[in-house]
């Protein structure tokens, strides 16, 4: 891949832009610009890496590095980068990118094993295009399963199917993610069927339909509690 962004040519624009943002926000952070090190060439191959350090680096990495990725995105917008080129400029702190790639790779392989065992699809929580690419590449040598991106905008994620299973165009919406997000297979995923206690819910999606049982209580009160019918005298 031909290099399009370099420390010498693109670096000064990034540096000027980031200093204005960090000064205005009052963050105790410094950064340096380096050429891409190609440490994970199968998954990421950036031309340029911006590495942060300082007392407030934990703020960048909180909630799945939400602030770090937001800074990366607004910088890419400032550079007027095409979305196809976003992987060429990467922001990092405390080797977060490498650790995240390994976490995604392990999650993808674990999810693939679950698909093989259950024979049904497995859907990850929404993730950005780079993380979706990690999932796809991690499974490219798994002939028994295949991965597809699904959804649109911020809800776009990855579904893993058995190789012989047809795609499902209209998957049901995922439940709200846990605080901090997450892509681990053991929580927050659609395993191709009802999850937890959902199979006991009534047609309206609420809890058990107790008011249809004899003596099961009357309609709910405004405070959410069940109102008992008056005793007969």
Secondary structure by P-SEA (a helix, b strand, c coil): cccccccccaaaaaaaaaaaaaaaaccccccccccccccccccccccbbbbbbcccccccccccaaaaaaaaaaaaaaacccccccccccccccaaaaaaaaaaaaaaaaaaaaaaaacbbbbcccccaaaaaaaaaaacccccbbbbbbbcccccccccccccccccccccccccccccccccccccccccccccccccccccccccccccccccccccccccbbbbccccc
